[in-house]
């Protein structure tokens, strides 16, 4: 789907600017432009370069680059060559990136400087400052797209998400899913226009699955390699954007930025939030201070699309719920304590939110056991979230069946961080539990038993130690030292009791 979409977009929109790319060390104001014709031509030349390097249909090409022209052209070019793009978030630690590459087994790794690997064939791509710079290490200038037979039923992208044990899992997406998501978002429309900005990882579900729809719109996207609240606000005001879209943490940071009240944001008519829960306070503050309608989107990496609230719905919808299923999505609320059951919980009762649609992943890459566990016996994706249907047919979330929590739109799994903490010589036992945070949504608290009670490690010690093991957004932001961790009757960590301890004892 990607090759034909960019070709048609280039035919329709040609020299219209598609993207403005933030340059290395600069801001969007110094960015360079890519037209729709540029994107089509560059991805043709890159695809030809992949084939020359021996990449064959079905091979994986890993992208370890920040959001920008390299990722955009790399993803489209790989699709034209019949290869599968394995996206790797450049914010991950070296160990996490290597674990993903181990799972993907790529034929080629395209990496930003300093993010390369010596375990697979790797090309370091210098950051570009013009269209002609983009992926010049691989492209064959002037070459057309290679003549390869594209498998309409095959995989196009592998979108990685961490498992509860820290083992990376890659959700497989193909043309079927991309078509369904595009149809749900914009139907058969072309040339809807619009001006928007992008400040999240291109390796995530949003960019990887919604790119065809973005190309069909024919709009202009400003890409920030590293999102900053002040820059995002200035961009929104100066470019008179009508829509603000992102994760709740980004909105919270913008509302707290000193420049917010100094800028004219009257052009913003819509705010769209996804990637994490929206608190009532945040929703109400956004409506009051921006004066825009607000809608939320709810899904998970494995489901592709899910639920949402509408702009013309009662304002309460986006405050108290994650909305209702999209027309193509079937919702089930299943018994979380019995994964083999295929009946829903009784009306009004809490169950695990499960989703089924043509947008759901094919399964996890090279992980049949995890794939089986991700689906119910009748084909619904298990989200791990617990919720219930209210009298208006809206889904209200009450918690998570998994131990994962969401910090600033990024999933954090305590077991993964705890495993790294166990390597610290000053720690006898450790656990990570979340606590509410007004900006990030949730943040981690490290609860530790010190090896030497008289000289426990400090929070700074732990963060410096963990920096080599996990991504920055997974680092704990509070610390509590205890004599012993609470255990269940089965001698397992009692996380419920641990959370209760935090409510009665100060963190530091």
N, C-alpha and C positions, 0 to 999 in steps of 0.2 A: 504493500500500500504506500509506503514512503516514497519509492522511486517515482511512481506515477503521479503522486500528489505534488512533489516539488517540481516535476516537469510541467505539469499543468499550471501551477502557480507562476512559474517563470514565464510561461506563454502568456498568461493573463496579465501579469503585473510587471514583468520585465524589469525596467529600470526604477521601479518604485523601491524605496528603501525598506528592507525587511527588518534589519537589526542595526542597532548602534552598539558597538562593543567597547566596553571600558578598557583602555590600554594598560599595560603594566605600569604600576606606580602612579597612575592618573585617575581621573574621575570620568564620568560619562560625558562631561563637557568637552573633554579632549578625545572622545571616542571616534573610531572610524566606522564608516558605513558599509554595510553589505546589502546590495540589491537582491531581489529575488533571482535575477539572472546570475548574479555572482554566486549565490548559494548553489544553484543548479550546476553551474560550470565547475566550481571548485570541488563539489562532491563527485562529479564525473571523473575529474582528474585524480582525485584521491582514490576512487574505486579502481581506476586503472593501475595506480601505484600499488594497491593491495594485491591485485592479481599478479603483477610483475614480481612481487615478493613471495609468491607462492600461496597466498591465502585463497582457499577454495570455498565454495558454497557449503554452509553448515559449520565452518570453522568459527571459533570465537575470536573477536578482537576486543581487547580490554582497553577502556579509556580511563586513564588516571590523570585527568586534567580538570582545572577549575571551570566553572560555567563560562562559556564564551564561544568564539568562532571555531576553535579546535574541536570542541565537543560536538557542536552543531554539524559541522561538515563531516567530522568523523563518523557520526551516527548515520547520517544520510548516505555517505559514501559506502560504508560497510553494507548497508541494505542493498545498494545498487550492485555490489559484488556478491550478494547472496550470503554474506557473513552475518553472524549474530553478535550484536554489541553487548559486552558485559561492562556495565557502568560501575565505576569504583569511586566513591565519594573521596575527594582529595583531602577532606578534613579528618579522615581516619588516620590512626597511627600506622607506622610501617608494618608492625606485626599484624594488624587487622587487614591492611591491604594485601599482604602476602597470603593470608588465610583465604581471602576471596579469590586471588589468582590461583591458589591451589585447587579450589573447587572448580573454577571456570576452565582451567587448562587451556589458556589462549594460544592461538598460533602466533599472535603478535600483540605486544603491549605498546600502546601509545601513551607516553607519560610526559608530564611537565618536568622541567629541570629539577633534579633532586628527588624525584618520585619514581625513578626507574628501578628495574630489577635485573639481576644477573641470572635469574633462574629460567627466564623465558626470553625469546627474541624480543628485543625492546628498542624502540625508537624514541628518543627524547625530542619533543617538539617545542621549539622556542616560542615564547609568547609573541603573538603577532601584533603589529601596529598598522597594518594595512591589509586589504584583501589579498594582495599578491604574496603576503608573508604566510598566509594560513596553510599550515601543514606542508610547507615547501619541502620538508625532508622526505616526504612520501609521494607527493603529487607528481604526475607527468603532465607538464604544461601543454595545453592544446589537445590532450587526449579525450576521446569520448568515453562514455560509460562502456565497460566491458560487456561482451555478448555472453551472458551467463543465463542459464535457465533458473528462474526464481521459483521457489516452492511456496505456493500460496498458502499451504497448510503448515509450513514450518515455523520455527521460532525466528523472531526478529530482535528481541531484546531479552536480557536477563537482568532483572532488577533485584538487587541484593538487600536483604534485611537480616539483622542478627537474630539468631534463635535464643531461646531462654538459657541455653547452655553456652552461649557465645559462639557456637559453630555457625558460620555464615550460611544462609539459605538464599538461593536465587530463584525468584519467581519468573517463570518462562511466559513471555508474551509474544503473540504472533499477529498476523494480519486480521484474524477473526476478532480478536480483542480490540485492536486499534480501530477497526471499522465500527464496532459497536459503541465504543467510547466517543468517537467522532460524531456518529449519528445521534447519540444522546445529547451531545453538547450543542451541535449546530445544524443537525439534519442534513439536507442536501445543499445547503447554502454555500455561496462563494461571495467574496468581496464584501464582508460585513464591516471591514475597516477597524478603526480603533487604535489607540495608543496605550501601551502598557509597559510595565517594567518587570524585570525578573531578578530576584535576589535570593533564590534558593538553589540547591544543588541540582544540576542537570541529570545526575545519576538516580534521582528519585522518581517515583511513579508519575508525578505531574508532568514533567517535561517529556519523559520517555513515551508516555501514552497519549499525550495531548498535542504533540507536535503536528500531526496531520491537520487537526482542527485549526491550529494557529496559522499554518500555511494557507489553508483555505480562506481564512478571514482576510488575508491580504493586508493586515495591519502592520504597525511599527512597534517593535519591542526594544527597549533599552535594557542592556544586560550589565548588571553589576557583578564583577567577579567576587567581591567581598561586600556583602550587604552592610550598610551603615544607616542608622535611622535618620541622621541629619541629611545625608545625601539623598535618601529615598524621598524625604519630605521636599527638599529643594527641587528634585526632579519632577515630582508630582505637581508642584506649584508652577514651575517655569514652563512645563510642557502642557499644562492645563489638562491633565489626565482626568477621565471621568470615573475610573474604577481603581480602587486600591484592593489588591489581592495578596494574600500571604498567610503565614501562620499567626495564631493569636499573639505569640511573643513579639513578633515584629510590630504588630499594631500597638501593643502595650508600650514598647520602647519608643515608638513615634509619638505617642500621646505624652510621654514623659520627657521628650527632648525639649531643651530650652527654646529651640527655634520654632516650635509648633505654633505658638500664638502669634508669631511675627509674620507668618506666611499666609498667603491667600489660597486656601484650599476649596474655594467655593465651586470649582469645577467638578469636584468629586461627588458623584451621585450615588455610587454603589460601593459597598465594602463586602468582599467575599473572603471568608476565612475557612481554612481546613488544616489538617495535619495535627490537630490537638483540640482539647476541649476549650470552649469559650465560656468564661465565667459570666454570670449575670452583670456584675459590676463593669467588666470590660465592654460588654455589648452596650450597656446603657450609656457609658461614658463616650464611646465611639459615636453613637447616634447623636448625643447631645452636642459634642464638640466639633464633629465633622458635619453634622446635618445631613447625613446620607442614609439610604436604606441599607440594611445589613442582611446577608444571607450566609449560612454555614453549609459546609460540605463534610460528609462523613463517609469514610471507607477504610480500607487497609490495603497494603501492598498486594496481598493475594487476591483481593476481590475486584480491583480495578475501579469500579464505581459502586455507589451504595445509596446513601440517603442524603437529604438536604432540605433546607428551608427555602421558601420562595420570597422574592422581594415584595410581592403584593400580599403576602400572608400577614396575619396579625403579628405585631412586633414581639409578642410573647413567645412565638414559636422559636426564634433563634436564641432566646434567653434561657428557656427551660428545657429545650430538647435539641436533638440532632435531626429533627424533621421526619419526613416520610420517604419511602423508597421511590427512586426514579421509576418511570413506567416499565422499563425493561427488567427491573430488579424484583426478585421475589425475596421476601423477608421471612425468616423463621426465628422463633425464640425457643431454644432447646434447653433440655435439662442438662445443666453444666456438670452435674455429678454422675451422669450416665451417658458417656459419649456414643453408645450403641443405639440409643433411643432415637426414633425418627418422628416422634410426635411433639407438638409444641406444649409449653407449659400452659396452665389455665389462664384465662383472661385476667389481666391485671397483675399476674405474678412475674417475678424476676426470672429471666432466663438468659442463656448465652445468645448474643446477637449473631445470626448466621445469614449469609447472603448468597444468592445464586442468580447468575445472569450469563449471557454470552461473553461478558467482559472478564470473567474470572480466569485466573491464570491456568495454563495447561497443567502446571504442577511445578515442583521445585527441580532445578537442574541437578541431575545426577544424585538424587536423594529420594528414592521411592518410599522409604519408611516415613520420612517427614511429610511427603506428599499425602500418604494415606492418613496421617494424623491431622493434616490441615483441613480435610473434608469430612463432612458427615457421611454416613453410609448412602444417603440419597443425593449426594452431590452439592451440598451447601458448603461454602467456605466458613470455617469457624473464625470469628474475629477475636475471640478471647475476651470481649467486653460483655458486661452484664447490664441488662436493661429491661424495661417493661413498656408496654403500650398504654398510653393514657386514654382518656375518654374521647379525645379528639383524633386518635389514631397516630399520634406522634410517639417516637421512640425517646424515652428518657433513660440516659445512662446512669448507673448507680455505682459502678466500679469495674474492676477488671478481674477476669478469671486468671489471667496470667499475672506474673509478678512485675511485668514491665511497667515503667512509667514514662511519661512524655515530658521532656525538658525542651522548651523552645521549639516544638515541632519535631524533635528527634527522639526516637525510642531509645530508652536506656534499660538494660536488663541487669538487675542487681547481681545475679550469679556471675556474670562476666567480670564485673568490677571486683566482686569478692574474691574471685579466683586470682586476680592480679594482686590484691591486698595480701593474700595469704603468703606471698613471696617476700613480704617485708619482714626483715629480721626483728623488728620491734613489736610485732603483732602476734599474739597467741591465737586470737579468733577475731573474726570481723563479719559484719553484715552491713548491707546498704538498704536503707529504707527511704522512701520519698516523703517530703513535706511540702505543703502548699507554698507557692511563691507568687506574688502579685504580678510579676513581669514574665517569668519563665513558665508559669503554670505549675510546675513542680520542680523541685531540685533534690539532690541526693544528700542524705546524712549518713556519714560513716559512724557506725557504732562498733567500738573495738574493745577487746580485752588485751591490755598491754602485756608484753612479755616481761617487762620490768615495771611493776606498779609504781615505783618511785620515780620513773622517768619515761612516761608515755610519749610516743611521737606526737608532734603537733599537726594541725591541719595542713600547714605549709609543707611539712615533711612528706605527708601522704600524697599531696597533689604533685609535688616534684617527683616522687617515686613513680606514681601512676602515669605520669606524662609520657613515659616511654612504652606504656603498655596499652593504653586506651585513648580514644579521642578526647579532646578538651571538654566537649559537652557532657562527657560521662563522669568527669571528676566530681567528687563530693564537695559540697560547699559549706557543710557544717560537720562538726565532730562531737561525739559524745564517748567518753571513756567509762566503761562499766566493769564491774567485778566478774560478771559472767553473762553470757547470752541466754535468754530464756529458751527452753526446749519443750517439745511436745512429749507425750507419753511414748512416742516412737523414737525419741532422741533426735528428732529433727528440729531445725530452727523454727521457733514459733513467731512468725512475723506479725501476727495479730497482737501478741503480747509485747513485741518489740515496739510497735507503733504506740501502744498504750504507754509504754515507758517514756517515749519521747514527749508525749503530751503533758507529762508531769515533771519532767526534768529539763533544765536548760541545755541548749546546744552551744557550741563555741567554735 
